[in-house]
Amino acid sequence: MMRRFDVAVIGAGPAGLAAATEAAQACLSVALLDEQPAPGGQIYRGIDTASAARLKTLGSDYAEGRPLVESFRASGAEYMSGSLVWNITTDKVIEFSRDGASSHIRADAIIVATGALERPSPLPGWTLPGVTTAGALQILLKASGIVQEDAVLAGSGPLLWLLASQMVDAGVPPRAIVETVPEGRIREALPHLPKAMRARAYLFKGLSMLRKVKRAGVPAYTNATEVAVEGTTFATALNFTAGGKSHRIETRNIALHQGVVPNQQVTRLLRCDHVWDSSQRCYRPVADQAGMTTVDGVYVAGDGAGIGGARAAAIQGRLVAMATGSPAFRQDSQGKHLCAHFWRRSMRHRRESCRRLMTRSSVAVRRSQQARSAKR
């Protein structure tokens, strides 16, 4: 007999963990499916087992994932680790592989929280052995505590500097950073500075990473063009032009990165509508403020809906989970009855939680009063 859940969440990153936790705490039956053996996604990979030393190396932003995972594990949601989702039918039957066998479940609502993937950017020699992505080096660091030696980081985006900063903290700084951001882009971004100052902590963090990497003596090349990997059977050097000069850095380890884009595999599979996002230069699924896609009962949360980062993903995951149980967010006639059911269960759970909290508070007040009376 096929198992049925109120909500199925696909992906155990910050959005998926927050969504599953919120839905489970609302007394909904929840299944969280993820391909990895432990929760955390790419951003919080290995957070369950990270040592104090690794937490220090990866920074406080990475450490924020631990309470998120702990809340999820205590929520009562069913965690299906090692599950590779390979098909979803129109009636929301999720087919997946786990432990060497195929299986399937049905869900009344599906929350797609598959996160982001690195933007593929072909260049000469990019398929040679020794060439990887910056994200892959970070996975190696998070999952195993291994830092790639003599690595040249090339491309653009904050991950390059974050990874370089983490490598410096680990005692193995990169060989060099080669930035491909065109000249004048910082000047073009200046009009957005007033709004960016609302989240100035991110700007200060970026400046801190730049200073740390430069203090470590890591050479940084800017406005690089004509980037190409040299080699025949494996990578032997990175060639590029910067500052009007040709450069060649000998290395067998090159990490490329050109930012991240929403992982659209599941939303494409489900035939959700997608739209071109000119600000992020990528396609993303069409979704309303509640995360509802153009397919009934299918929601999207986190970076899979548009790149916003881990903190925003966790908040959005919670909001989308609330939306699956609130009729105020559902306009289609087919889902009204189901949403009303979800909403009633959610509100009943919240009332019971409030009642328990008030009872505990009353007991605490009485005990405090009794203690004061005894002292008198």
C-alpha positions in Angstrom: 0.0 0.0 0.0 1.3 3.4 -1.0 2.1 5.7 2.0 0.5 9.1 1.9 1.7 12.3 3.5 0.1 15.8 4.0 3.4 17.4 2.8 6.4 16.1 1.0 9.5 18.3 1.0 12.3 17.6 -1.5 15.7 18.8 -0.3 17.2 19.1 3.1 19.0 22.4 2.9 17.9 25.4 5.0 14.6 25.9 3.1 13.7 22.3 3.2 14.6 21.8 6.9 12.6 24.9 8.0 9.6 23.9 5.8 9.5 20.4 7.1 9.9 21.5 10.7 7.2 24.1 10.5 4.7 21.7 8.8 5.4 19.0 11.3 5.0 21.3 14.2 1.5 22.1 12.8 0.6 18.4 13.2 0.9 17.6 9.5 2.4 14.4 8.3 5.6 15.3 6.6 8.2 13.4 4.6 11.5 15.0 3.8 13.4 13.4 0.9 17.1 14.2 0.3 19.8 12.6 -1.8 22.5 13.1 0.9 23.1 10.8 3.9 22.7 13.7 6.4 20.7 16.9 6.5 22.1 20.4 5.8 22.2 20.6 2.1 25.2 22.2 0.3 25.4 25.2 2.6 25.3 23.2 5.9 26.9 20.0 4.6 28.4 18.0 7.5 27.0 20.3 10.2 25.8 17.3 12.3 29.4 16.0 12.7 31.5 19.1 12.4 34.1 19.5 15.1 34.7 22.7 17.0 37.8 23.3 14.9 35.9 22.9 11.6 33.1 25.1 12.9 35.7 27.8 13.6 37.2 27.4 10.2 33.9 27.6 8.3 32.6 30.5 10.4 29.5 31.5 12.3 27.2 31.5 9.2 27.9 27.8 8.8 27.4 27.1 12.5 23.9 28.6 12.2 22.9 25.3 10.5 23.2 23.2 13.6 20.1 24.5 15.5 18.2 24.3 12.2 19.0 20.6 11.9 18.4 19.9 15.6 14.9 21.5 15.4 14.1 19.4 12.4 15.2 16.2 14.1 12.9 17.0 17.0 10.0 17.9 14.9 8.6 14.4 14.1 8.9 14.8 10.4 10.0 11.6 8.6 13.5 11.9 7.2 14.2 9.8 4.1 17.9 10.3 3.6 19.7 8.9 0.6 16.6 9.3 -1.5 17.1 10.2 -5.2 13.9 11.5 -6.6 13.6 10.6 -10.3 10.0 11.2 -11.1 6.9 12.9 -9.9 3.5 12.2 -11.5 0.7 14.7 -12.1 -1.2 13.3 -9.1 1.8 14.0 -6.8 3.2 10.5 -6.6 6.9 10.8 -5.9 9.1 8.0 -7.2 12.6 7.7 -5.8 15.5 5.3 -5.3 16.7 4.5 -1.8 19.0 1.7 -0.5 19.2 0.1 -3.9 15.5 -0.1 -4.5 12.7 2.0 -6.0 9.9 3.3 -3.9 7.1 5.8 -4.0 4.9 7.9 -1.8 2.0 10.3 -2.4 1.6 13.8 -1.0 -1.2 16.3 -0.9 1.3 19.1 -1.2 4.9 19.2 -2.5 7.5 21.7 -1.4 10.5 21.8 -3.8 13.5 23.0 -1.8 16.3 21.8 -4.1 18.5 24.9 -3.6 21.0 26.2 -6.2 23.7 24.8 -8.4 26.8 26.5 -9.7 26.4 28.2 -13.0 28.1 26.2 -15.8 30.5 28.5 -17.7 32.5 26.6 -20.4 36.1 27.8 -21.2 39.0 26.1 -22.9 40.3 23.2 -20.9 37.5 23.1 -18.4 36.9 19.4 -18.7 40.5 18.4 -17.9 41.3 16.4 -14.8 42.3 18.8 -12.0 39.6 21.3 -12.9 36.6 21.4 -10.6 34.3 24.0 -9.1 34.7 26.2 -6.1 31.7 24.6 -4.6 33.3 21.1 -4.9 36.4 22.3 -2.9 34.0 23.7 -0.2 32.2 20.4 -0.1 35.5 18.6 0.4 36.3 21.0 3.3 32.9 20.7 4.9 32.4 17.0 4.5 35.9 15.7 5.2 37.9 18.7 6.6 40.3 18.3 3.6 41.7 21.5 2.0 43.0 21.3 -1.6 46.6 22.5 -1.8 48.0 24.8 -4.5 44.5 25.7 -5.8 43.9 28.6 -8.1 40.3 30.0 -7.8 39.0 31.6 -11.0 35.7 33.3 -11.9 33.4 35.7 -10.0 31.0 35.8 -7.1 31.3 36.0 -3.3 31.9 32.2 -3.0 35.4 32.7 -4.4 36.3 35.0 -1.5 34.5 33.0 1.1 36.3 29.8 0.1 39.6 31.6 0.0 38.9 33.0 3.5 38.1 29.6 4.8 41.2 28.1 3.2 43.3 30.8 4.9 41.7 30.0 8.2 42.5 26.3 7.6 46.1 27.1 7.1 46.2 26.3 3.4 45.6 29.5 1.4 44.8 29.3 -2.3 47.6 29.9 -4.8 45.8 32.8 -6.4 42.4 34.4 -7.1 41.6 35.3 -10.7 38.5 37.5 -10.9 36.6 37.8 -14.2 34.3 40.6 -13.2 34.4 43.2 -16.0 35.9 46.5 -15.3 33.4 49.2 -14.2 30.9 46.8 -12.6 31.6 48.1 -9.1 31.0 51.6 -10.4 27.7 50.5 -12.0 26.6 49.0 -8.7 27.1 52.2 -6.7 23.5 53.5 -7.2 22.3 50.4 -5.3 24.6 51.1 -2.3 21.9 52.9 -0.2 19.6 49.9 -0.3 22.5 47.5 0.2 23.3 49.4 3.4 20.1 48.0 4.9 22.0 44.7 5.0 25.4 46.2 5.6 26.5 43.3 7.7 27.0 41.4 4.4 29.0 44.2 3.0 31.2 44.4 6.1 31.6 40.6 6.0 32.8 40.8 2.3 35.3 43.5 3.2 36.6 41.4 6.1 37.1 38.4 3.8 38.9 40.6 1.2 41.3 41.9 3.9 41.9 38.5 5.4 42.8 37.0 2.0 45.1 39.9 1.1 46.8 39.9 4.5 47.6 36.2 3.9 49.6 37.2 0.8 47.3 35.6 -1.8 47.7 37.4 -5.1 44.4 38.6 -6.7 44.0 39.4 -10.4 41.0 41.5 -11.4 39.2 42.1 -14.7 40.7 38.9 -16.1 39.8 37.9 -19.7 40.8 35.1 -22.1 40.9 32.6 -19.3 41.9 29.1 -20.4 43.2 26.0 -18.7 46.4 24.6 -20.2 47.1 20.9 -20.4 46.7 17.7 -22.5 45.9 14.8 -20.2 45.4 16.9 -17.1 45.5 20.6 -16.0 49.0 22.1 -15.8 48.4 25.9 -15.7 45.8 28.7 -15.9 46.4 31.3 -18.6 44.6 34.7 -18.7 45.0 38.3 -19.4 44.8 41.0 -16.7 46.1 44.6 -16.4 47.1 44.5 -20.1 49.4 41.6 -19.5 49.4 37.9 -20.2 49.7 35.7 -17.1 50.4 32.0 -16.6 50.1 30.3 -13.2 51.4 26.7 -13.0 49.1 24.5 -11.0 47.3 21.2 -11.3 44.3 22.3 -9.2 41.9 24.9 -10.6 38.5 25.7 -9.2 36.0 27.6 -11.4 33.0 29.6 -10.3 30.6 32.0 -11.9 27.9 32.3 -9.3 24.9 30.1 -8.7 21.5 29.6 -10.3 18.3 28.0 -9.1 18.2 24.2 -9.4 15.2 23.8 -11.7 15.3 20.0 -12.3 12.2 19.2 -10.3 10.1 22.3 -11.2 11.0 21.6 -14.9 9.9 17.9 -14.5 6.6 19.1 -13.1 6.1 21.5 -16.0 6.0 24.6 -13.8 6.2 27.8 -15.7 9.6 29.5 -15.6 10.6 33.2 -16.2 13.9 34.9 -17.1 15.2 36.9 -14.1 17.2 39.7 -15.7 18.7 40.8 -12.4 20.2 37.3 -11.7 20.8 36.4 -15.3 19.0 33.0 -15.0 15.6 31.3 -15.2 13.6 30.7 -12.1 10.2 29.1 -11.5 7.1 31.4 -11.5 5.8 31.5 -7.9 3.5 33.8 -5.9 4.4 35.3 -2.5 3.3 32.1 -0.8 5.7 30.0 -3.0 2.9 28.5 -5.0 4.0 27.6 -8.6 1.8 27.4 -11.6 1.1 23.7 -10.8 -1.6 23.2 -8.2 -0.3 21.9 -4.9 3.4 22.4 -5.8 5.4 25.0 -3.9 9.0 26.2 -4.2 11.2 27.6 -1.4 14.7 28.8 -1.0 17.3 29.4 -3.6 15.4 27.1 -6.0 12.9 29.9 -6.2 15.6 32.6 -6.7 19.0 33.2 -5.2 18.7 34.8 -1.7 21.1 33.0 0.6 20.7 30.6 3.5 19.0 32.9 6.0 16.4 34.0 3.5 15.9 30.4 2.4 15.1 29.3 6.0 12.6 32.1 6.4 10.9 31.4 3.1 10.8 27.7 3.9 8.7 28.4 7.0 6.4 30.8 5.2 5.8 28.3 2.4 5.0 25.6 4.9 2.5 27.9 6.5 1.0 28.5 3.1 0.4 24.8 2.5 -1.9 24.9 5.5 -3.6 28.3 5.0 -6.6 28.7 2.7 -5.7 32.4 2.5 -2.8 31.5 0.2 -4.7 29.0 -1.9 -7.1 30.3 -4.6 -7.8 27.2 -6.6 -11.1 25.4 -6.0 -9.6 22.0 -5.9 -7.3 22.8 -3.0 -9.7 24.7 -0.8 -11.1 21.8 1.1 -7.6 20.4 1.7 -6.2 23.7 2.8 -9.1 24.3 5.2 -8.3 20.9 6.7 -4.6 21.9 7.0 -5.4 25.2 8.5 -7.8 23.8 11.1 -5.1 21.3 12.2 -2.5 24.0 12.3 -4.6 26.4 14.3 -5.6 23.6 16.7 -2.0 22.8 17.3 -1.1 26.4 17.9 -4.0 26.8 20.3 -2.9 23.7 22.2 0.7 25.0 22.3 -0.4 28.4 23.6 -2.6 26.7 26.2 0.3 24.6 27.4 2.5 27.7 27.5 -0.1 29.6 29.6 -0.5 26.6 31.9 3.3 26.5 32.5 3.4 30.2 33.0 0.6 30.1 35.6 2.3 27.3 37.5 5.6 29.3 37.5 3.8 32.4 38.7 2.1 30.5 41.6 5.4 28.9 42.6 7.1 32.3 42.6 4.3 33.8 44.7 4.5 30.8 47.2 8.2 31.2 47.4 7.9 34.9 48.2 5.2 34.2 50.9 7.4 31.6 52.5 10.3 34.1 52.8 8.0 36.6 54.5 
